[in-house]
Amino acid sequence: MKRSNTQRLKDSLEDDIINGRLAPGERLDPEELAARFQVSRTPIREAIHQLTASGLVTVIPKKGTFVARVGVEQLIEMFEVMAEMEGMCGRLAARRITTQELEGLAGALERCEQAASTGDTDEYYYENEDFHQRIYRASHNGFLVKEANQLKQRLKPYRRLQLQVRNRVSNSLSEHRTILAAIRAGDAAAAEDAMREHVLIQGERFSDFIATMKQFNSQAS
């Protein structure tokens, strides 16, 4: 899946923030970013807008853009809620998915497998996004889809970067296969459990990121 200059810039800044290379409270200089990434001001503005929506940076009028201080406790709470929302999406999808939607979901899993074979975790993440979005839509509950997407936007950088943990991509693929099998069988309870555990496993593998954020939040304070 080809990524734009904005997407590549945003992904790189996410990596730097989550892994502590950009510390909480540090100012992001648009001119320095333009020179570093060899891009114009437009993708920089768009990337900062997306990072603001994710809660990773804050824009202070007349002062600039700064790396946000992310609360670890709130992050854990968001993952718990996300797991329940995705579980509900899985349960409803198992009951309501159409034949066409099921075929599309199977195709999304195949693309995840192809991306995993390249060893590119970012490529896998964006195909993984499509797999999840198809399950959301197959729930046929517009309010749930809207709420799930809003929270997922906040968690996107953390869900993307946790795929860099050793063996996480292969485990994620295995979990996707279990989810698809449950939805295909119309087993709502199994689909709900598989989706919930899929996200909770992601959250549990955040210990390294959380430790890093605690360290840099402490230094910035």
ABEGO torsion letter per residue (X at the ends): XBBBAAAAAAAAAAAAAAAGABBBGBBBBAAAAAAAAGBBAAAAAAAAAAAAAAGABBBBBGAEBBBBBBBAAAAAAAAAAAAAAAAAAAAAAAAABBAAAAAAAAAAAAAAAAAAAAGBAAAAAAAAAAAAAAAAAAAGBAAAAAAAAAAAAAAAAAAAAAAABBGAAAAAAAAAAAAAAAAAAGBAAAAAAAAAAAAAAAAAAAAAAAAAAAAAAAAAX
